[in-house]
Structure formats: C-alpha cells, structure tokens
Amino acid sequence: MPQCIGNCWREHEISAPANAIANWNAIQAAAAANGVSPALVAAIGVRETGFRSIPQRCGGGQGAGRFQIDLAQNPSVTAAQAYNIAYAANFTANMLATNMATLAAKYPNLRPAQL
C-alpha cells in the first residue's frame, strides 16, 4: 500500500512529469483559454496526484481526478467532469486565473510575476 503524506500520494512521483507531458495539449489549451501558465496548471496535477486520474484517498475530502476537484465543495461538477482531462484542466486553470485576479485586486503593488 502506498504511503499517504499529507494529502498527496507519493508512490508514482517519478512518473508524474511524464504523466503531465502525456496530457500537455489539454494543459496548454486550458492555460491559454484562461491566461495562466501551463506549467502552473501541470504543477497542480503533479502535486495533487502525480498527474494520475484517481480518487482522493487521504485527507477526508472528495477530490477526484488528476487535479483533485473536490466534488463536495464544487457540487456543480460531476465525477465524470472531474475525471475528464480537458474539463478538469480548464477548471483548474480558471481557478488559478480567478485567484490571481483576486490577489491582484487586493495587492495592486504586486507585479504579475509575484502573483
């Protein structure tokens, strides 16, 4: 059984970049549509699951898919959507863009690179 460290599985850590690269087209499309870095979108999937399409097994949430979209916190998202790479990458990129806009409004002196 793999070891749970925090909220993230580590048994396939080495394969995580290859998993992200295999899905790079979806990552790039989502990042471009939302004006964020594809590297940031990929990094979330790598951190959350090693970029594997799995259910959350640690931490008590209802995360699903590569980006661990919490279905309890996002009731409008279905499990099928959370496991769909194009939908989930877009959801994640949109969340990044929204968070960056919120931070930019709250801290107007920060440069884009600092957000």
DAMOHU-V218343 format. One record per residue. N is the residue number from 1. PSI is psi in whole degrees, 0 to 359 (999 if undefined). OMEGA is omega in degrees with one decimal (NA if undefined). Layout:
# DAMOHU-V218343
n=N psi=PSI omega=OMEGA
n=N psi=PSI omega=OMEGA
This chain:
# DAMOHU-V218343
n=1 psi=132 omega=178.4
n=2 psi=155 omega=-178.9
n=3 psi=136 omega=177.0
n=4 psi=121 omega=177.8
n=5 psi=115 omega=-174.4
n=6 psi=234 omega=178.4
n=7 psi=19 omega=-172.1
n=8 psi=137 omega=175.8
n=9 psi=144 omega=-176.4
n=10 psi=4 omega=-173.1
n=11 psi=339 omega=-179.2
n=12 psi=32 omega=-175.9
n=13 psi=321 omega=-177.1
n=14 psi=326 omega=-177.8
n=15 psi=354 omega=-176.2
n=16 psi=312 omega=179.3
n=17 psi=320 omega=178.4
n=18 psi=322 omega=177.9
n=19 psi=319 omega=178.7
n=20 psi=317 omega=-179.8
n=21 psi=323 omega=179.2
n=22 psi=339 omega=-179.7
n=23 psi=20 omega=-172.4
n=24 psi=324 omega=-179.5
n=25 psi=316 omega=179.1
n=26 psi=320 omega=179.0
n=27 psi=312 omega=-179.2
n=28 psi=317 omega=-179.4
n=29 psi=315 omega=179.9
n=30 psi=317 omega=179.9
n=31 psi=315 omega=-179.6
n=32 psi=319 omega=-179.3
n=33 psi=336 omega=-176.3
n=34 psi=3 omega=176.0
n=35 psi=35 omega=178.4
n=36 psi=169 omega=-179.9
n=37 psi=131 omega=176.0
n=38 psi=332 omega=177.9
n=39 psi=322 omega=178.1
n=40 psi=319 omega=178.2
n=41 psi=312 omega=179.7
n=42 psi=319 omega=-178.1
n=43 psi=324 omega=178.5
n=44 psi=314 omega=178.0
n=45 psi=322 omega=178.3
n=46 psi=315 omega=-179.0
n=47 psi=318 omega=-175.2
n=48 psi=317 omega=-170.8
n=49 psi=6 omega=-170.3
n=50 psi=22 omega=-177.1
n=51 psi=44 omega=174.6
n=52 psi=147 omega=-179.2
n=53 psi=88 omega=-174.1
n=54 psi=160 omega=172.4
n=55 psi=158 omega=176.3
n=56 psi=132 omega=-179.4
n=57 psi=353 omega=-178.2
n=58 psi=153 omega=170.3
n=59 psi=352 omega=173.7
n=60 psi=1 omega=178.9
n=61 psi=185 omega=178.2
n=62 psi=44 omega=179.3
n=63 psi=145 omega=-179.2
n=64 psi=142 omega=175.3
n=65 psi=183 omega=-175.7
n=66 psi=325 omega=-176.3
n=67 psi=4 omega=178.3
n=68 psi=53 omega=174.1
n=69 psi=121 omega=-177.6
n=70 psi=111 omega=-176.1
n=71 psi=334 omega=177.0
n=72 psi=322 omega=-179.5
n=73 psi=342 omega=-178.1
n=74 psi=71 omega=-173.1
n=75 psi=344 omega=177.5
n=76 psi=350 omega=178.9
n=77 psi=130 omega=177.3
n=78 psi=163 omega=176.3
n=79 psi=320 omega=179.4
n=80 psi=320 omega=178.4
n=81 psi=317 omega=-179.2
n=82 psi=329 omega=179.8
n=83 psi=353 omega=178.2
n=84 psi=119 omega=-172.3
n=85 psi=317 omega=-178.5
n=86 psi=314 omega=179.7
n=87 psi=311 omega=-175.1
n=88 psi=321 omega=177.6
n=89 psi=319 omega=178.0
n=90 psi=318 omega=177.3
n=91 psi=314 omega=-178.3
n=92 psi=315 omega=179.3
n=93 psi=321 omega=177.5
n=94 psi=319 omega=178.4
n=95 psi=319 omega=176.6
n=96 psi=313 omega=-179.3
n=97 psi=317 omega=179.3
n=98 psi=315 omega=179.3
n=99 psi=320 omega=179.0
n=100 psi=320 omega=178.3
n=101 psi=320 omega=177.9
n=102 psi=315 omega=178.7
n=103 psi=320 omega=179.4
n=104 psi=322 omega=179.0
n=105 psi=323 omega=-177.8
n=106 psi=328 omega=-177.6
n=107 psi=74 omega=-173.3
n=108 psi=343 omega=-179.4
n=109 psi=351 omega=178.4
n=110 psi=138 omega=175.4
n=111 psi=158 omega=179.2
n=112 psi=324 omega=179.8
n=113 psi=337 omega=179.8
n=114 psi=344 omega=179.7
n=115 psi=999 omega=NA
